């Protein structure tokens, strides 16, 4: 009878340690964010000044979502092409891809947005006009008019912002795709080629599907980052939620209401997207 408590004590200690570990491993940071978001939404819905700011700022939400989705779709295309160029054995293609990646990654995003929108696009328009004049000199005036008719005013700032974000993030996605492709064992390519596939077919049907699956979480994280960086297009007067918030704050002088509401909107979007990315990661691990 006297030995029974001593036998039970280690079991109780193990259970206490297990419960403490479970408490320690809980995502307390996530609970804190949820509480902050709930508190902020209560204030926005009950306080008239915050509610007015939210109703005004949400007008730019469609522009923010549209800009992010289109820019990211184009960036994936740029990144995939540049990533394939980075692993190409062709010296010219490899160096052009490396130049693009290093050049874009070496310049701040804000500077790139200004440069592409206010310098790159006008230079492109001038080049199209010159090409149109050349076509006219060659006797193809009907085709040359198409290019000479293009002006800077025909390309809105919204489109320029999308181009700038796509070009910028394309360089970062290129390195993700490169790493994903190089993570696939070389035996996969050799096996595909031994079955009679060409290099392009093997890359398309064997290597890329596996590589994309491996880099899917990284692509999701970069999409979340682009949602936040899309706020930078407000410097081009694009009416996203950041620009609309600035306009509201400047006209009403309610800076606290404007920027608290703006921060909560960005926080909500990024947290939801981060949870989606984590869910995808868990599904991939479970599948593995």
Residue, then its C-alpha position, 0 to 999 in steps of 0.5 A: x500500500x505504501x508503494x502505490x503513490x510512488x508508482x502513480x507520481x511519475x505518471x502524473x508528472x508525465x501528464x503535467x509535462x505533456x499538458x504544459x507542452x501543449x499549452x506552450x505550443x499553442x499559437x498564442x500569437x495567432x490568438x492575439x491577432x484574432x483579438x486585435x482584429x475583433x477589437x478593431x472590427x467592433x470599433x469600426x462597426x460601432x464608432x461612427x468616425x471609424x465606420x465612415x472611414x471604412x466605407x470610404x476606404x473600401x472603395x479601393x479594395x477592388x483595385x487592390x485585389x485586381x492589381x495584385x491578381x493580374x500582376x502576380x499572374x504575369x509575374x509567374x509567367x516572367x518568373x517561370x521563363x527566367x527560371x528556365x533561362x537560369x538553368x539553360x545551358x545556352x550562354x546567351x539565354x542564361x546570362x540574359x536571365x541572370x542579368x534580369x534577376x540580378x538587375x531587378x533584385x538589386x533595386x528597391x521596389x519603390x524605385x523600380x515602380x517609379x522607373x518602369x512607370x515613368x521612364x520604362x513605359x514612355x521609352x517603350x511608347x517611343x520605340x513603338x512609334x519609331x517602329x511605326x515610322x519605319x514600317x511606314x517608310x517600308x510602304x506599310x503605312x496601314x500597319x505603321x499607323x497602329x504603332x504611331x498612334x500609341x501615346x503615353x496617355x493610352x497607358x493608364x497608371x493602373x496598367x503601369x503599376x501592374x507592369x512594375x509589380x509583375x516585372x519586379x516580382x518576376x525576378x524573385x519568382x525566377x529564383x524560386x522556380x530555379x530552386x524548385x527545378x534543381x531540387x528534382x533529381x537528375x534521374x527524373x530527366x534521364x528517365x524521361x529522355x530514355x523513354x523518348x521524350x525531348x528536353x521540352x517534353x520532359x521538362x513540361x510533363x515530368x520536371x515542372x509538375x514536380x517542381x511547381x508542387x515543391x515551390x507552391x508554399x513559396x509561391x503562396x508566401x510571395x503572393x502574400x508579400x505582393x498584397x502588402x507591396x501593392x500599397x506602393x502603387x499608391x505613389x502613382x495615384x492608383x486608387x487602391x486602399x492605401x491611396x484612398x485612405x490617404x485621400x480620406x485622411x487629407x480631406x477629413x484630417x482623421x488620420x487615426x481613423x484612416x490608418x487604423x482602418x487601413x492597417x486592419x484591412x491589410x492585416x485581415x487579408x494577409x492573415x487569411x492568405x497566410x492561413x491558406x498557405x499553411x493549409x496547403x503546406x499541411x496538405x502537401x506534407x500529409x500527401x508526402 
